[in-house]
Each structure stands twice: as structure tokens, then as C-alpha cells.
Amino acid sequence: MVATLISAAQLRLFAPRCDYLVMAPAIDAACVEFAITTPPRICHFLGQLHHESAGLTRLEENLNYSAERLMEVWPTRFPTLESATPFARNPRALANKVYGGRLGNNKVDDGWKHRGSGLIMNTGKANHQRVGDQIGVDLVAAPELLRQPKIAARAAGAYWADRGLNALADSEDLAGITRRVQGGSLGLAERGRAVRRANAIWRPNYRP
């Protein structure tokens, strides 16, 4: 019998706003499946998930932006208030605008259908195909499954393993992990704080 790596009590301490009774067994099973089984791996994994999913509470990308915020997030796509206004507070139209015709999206409404979903926000049909193949779930036909905790956790674990992030966690390479998860350094400080909170729970004697 495999020991529990992530209990509901522990996850409640780490992410008190999440549905820890549901999320703990889902994430625990994913950690076992994808060899995220040592304290450094668990802490870095949870730290990244916490940031990506608003404290393990959101399994779907937030696309409900004001026009002003759209200009900040996608300045080349929305250089003026006039260009941004039709997509403000209009998540479906926005997803099709910013994701349509790329990331494997090649049909009408693909941008919306394959918007960012999961604990690590997998975005686009091509990414849904890739992670779906890894976990044996058809996420092209049913991308909404990524918004269910068990599938979201398995997909996050598959993404983590596929990008070699256990090795980076073993070497405490927070910046390297963040680059492979996010593509840059966005939210690096917040991710680091989440990892440190995880350290206090899963390896309280650790001193960096």
C-alpha cells in the first residue's frame, strides 16, 4: 500500500480556499503516477500549481477582462481602447480572437473550446492532444474533462514529467521550472512564496 503523499489536512493548510477533500486525493494520485514523490518534487509541483490555478481553486482560464486590461495583457493585439472594447467581458470572443488559428486551433470556436484548462493551464488543441495522449484521455473531443479535478491533476503530472521538471525540482531550480511551465518568469516571486509554504508543510526541517 502506497503511503499518502498529500493529505486533505496538509492541503488545507497549504491552499485553504480549495476543495481540499476533492483535490488532495486527485493530486496525491497524480504525484504517485508521475514520480513526484520526494519532498522537493512535491513542494515545487504544488508551488507551481498554486500559482497557475489561483490557489487550486480555478481549473479554467479567466478571460473576463476589461478593455483596459486587455490592452495591458495583449498590447499588440489590442493597441487601442477601440480595438479592445468588443472583446471586453466577452470570454468566448476573446478566446477565439487570441487563440484562433494557432496552438493547433484550426476550426471555428476552437480558441474557446481549447482555452486554458487544468491545474497547469493547458491551452490549444495541440497541447490538449499531447497531454491527452499521455494520460489516455481524448481531450480534443472533450477538453472540458480538463476542468475536472482528477483529470486536471493527471494532466498536470503528465505535463510536469514530459518537461523533465522532477530533475529541476531535485536541484531546486525554481526559475528553470517556471520557464518551462510559464514560458518566462511571470509570477516568479509568487511561485517562490508558494513553494516555501509547501516546504513548511512537507519538509519543515528544510533550510535553503
C-alpha positions in Angstrom: 0.0 0.0 0.0 1.4 3.4 -1.1 1.6 6.0 1.7 -0.4 9.2 1.2 1.9 11.9 0.0 -0.7 14.7 0.1 -3.4 14.5 2.7 -6.5 16.7 2.9 -5.3 18.1 6.2 -2.0 19.1 4.6 -3.6 20.6 1.5 -6.0 22.6 3.7 -3.0 24.2 5.3 -1.4 24.9 2.0 -4.4 26.1 0.0 -7.2 26.8 2.4 -9.6 28.1 -0.3 -9.6 25.0 -2.4 -11.9 22.0 -2.1 -9.1 20.1 -0.3 -11.3 17.0 0.2 -11.5 16.6 -3.5 -8.2 18.0 -4.6 -6.0 16.2 -2.2 -6.7 12.6 -3.4 -6.6 13.8 -7.0 -3.2 15.4 -6.7 -1.9 12.6 -4.5 -2.7 10.0 -7.2 -1.1 12.1 -9.9 2.1 12.5 -7.8 2.4 8.8 -7.4 1.7 8.2 -11.1 4.3 10.6 -12.3 7.0 10.0 -9.7 6.5 13.4 -7.9 7.2 11.6 -4.7 10.0 13.3 -2.9 9.6 16.5 -0.7 11.4 18.8 -3.2 9.3 17.5 -6.1 6.1 17.8 -4.2 6.8 21.3 -3.0 7.8 22.6 -6.4 4.9 20.9 -8.1 2.4 22.3 -5.6 4.0 25.8 -5.7 3.6 26.0 -9.5 0.0 24.6 -9.4 -0.9 27.0 -6.7 0.1 30.0 -8.8 -1.4 28.6 -12.1 -4.8 27.8 -10.6 -5.4 30.6 -8.1 -4.7 28.5 -5.1 -6.0 25.3 -6.6 -9.5 26.9 -7.0 -9.6 27.6 -10.7 -9.5 24.9 -13.4 -10.3 27.3 -16.3 -8.5 30.3 -17.6 -10.1 33.6 -16.6 -10.8 35.5 -19.8 -13.2 38.1 -18.3 -11.1 41.2 -18.8 -11.9 44.9 -19.0 -10.8 46.7 -22.2 -8.0 48.5 -20.3 -6.7 45.2 -19.0 -6.8 43.6 -22.5 -4.5 46.4 -23.7 -2.1 45.5 -20.9 -2.1 41.7 -21.4 -2.1 41.7 -25.2 -0.8 45.1 -26.3 0.0 44.0 -29.9 -3.5 42.6 -30.4 -5.3 45.4 -28.6 -3.3 48.5 -29.2 -6.3 50.9 -28.7 -9.4 51.0 -26.5 -11.5 50.8 -29.6 -9.9 47.5 -30.7 -10.3 46.0 -27.2 -13.8 47.1 -26.4 -15.6 44.4 -28.4 -13.8 41.7 -26.5 -14.1 43.2 -23.0 -16.2 41.0 -20.6 -16.7 38.6 -23.6 -14.6 35.5 -22.8 -15.7 33.4 -25.8 -15.0 36.1 -28.3 -11.7 36.9 -26.6 -10.6 33.2 -26.6 -11.3 32.9 -30.3 -9.5 36.2 -31.0 -6.3 35.4 -29.2 -6.1 31.6 -29.7 -7.8 31.1 -33.0 -5.6 29.9 -35.9 -2.7 28.9 -33.6 -1.8 26.3 -31.0 -3.4 23.7 -33.2 -6.7 25.5 -33.3 -8.0 25.3 -36.9 -11.8 25.3 -36.6 -14.4 27.9 -35.8 -14.7 28.2 -32.0 -11.5 26.2 -31.3 -10.0 29.0 -29.4 -12.8 28.9 -26.9 -13.2 25.1 -26.9 -9.5 24.7 -26.2 -9.0 27.6 -23.9 -6.6 27.2 -20.9 -7.9 24.5 -18.7 -6.5 22.3 -15.9 -4.2 22.9 -12.9 -1.4 23.9 -15.3 -3.4 25.9 -17.9 -3.0 23.7 -21.0 -4.1 25.9 -23.9 -4.8 25.0 -27.5 -5.9 21.9 -29.4 -2.3 20.8 -30.0 -1.5 20.9 -26.3 -4.7 19.1 -25.4 -3.9 16.4 -27.9 -0.4 16.0 -26.5 -1.4 15.7 -22.8 -4.5 13.7 -23.7 -2.3 11.1 -25.4 -0.1 10.9 -22.4 -2.9 10.2 -20.0 -5.1 8.2 -22.4 -8.0 10.6 -22.5 -9.4 12.3 -25.6 -9.1 15.9 -24.7 -9.5 17.1 -28.3 -13.1 15.7 -28.4 -13.8 16.5 -24.7 -11.5 19.3 -23.5 -13.9 20.0 -20.7 -12.6 16.9 -18.9 -9.5 19.0 -18.1 -11.7 21.0 -15.8 -12.4 18.0 -13.6 -10.1 17.6 -10.6 -8.9 14.1 -11.3 -8.1 14.7 -15.0 -6.7 18.1 -14.2 -4.3 16.6 -11.7 -3.2 13.8 -14.0 -2.7 16.2 -16.9 -0.6 18.5 -14.7 1.5 15.5 -13.6 2.0 14.4 -17.2 3.0 17.9 -18.3 5.5 18.0 -15.4 7.0 14.7 -16.3 7.1 15.4 -20.0 9.1 18.5 -19.5 11.6 16.9 -17.1 10.6 19.0 -14.1 11.3 16.4 -11.5 15.0 16.8 -12.3 14.8 20.6 -11.9 12.9 20.2 -8.7 15.7 17.9 -7.4 18.1 20.8 -8.0 15.8 23.4 -6.5 15.7 25.3 -9.9 12.6 27.4 -9.3 13.5 29.8 -12.2 14.0 26.9 -14.6 10.8 25.2 -13.6 8.9 28.5 -14.1 10.3 29.0 -17.6 9.1 25.5 -18.6 5.7 26.0 -17.1 5.0 29.6 -18.0 7.5 30.3 -20.8 9.2 33.1 -18.9 9.4 34.4 -15.4 5.9 35.7 -14.8 4.9 35.3 -11.2 8.3 34.0 -10.1 8.2 35.7 -6.7 4.7 34.4 -6.0 5.6 30.9 -7.1 8.6 31.0 -4.8 6.4 32.0 -1.9 4.1 29.1 -2.6 7.0 26.7 -2.7 8.2 28.0 0.6 4.7 27.5 2.1 4.8 23.9 0.8 8.2 23.5 2.3 6.9 24.4 5.8 4.3 21.6 5.5 6.1 18.8 3.6 9.7 19.4 4.8 9.6 21.6 7.9 13.2 20.9 8.7 14.4 22.1 5.3 16.7 25.2 5.3 17.6 26.6 1.9 
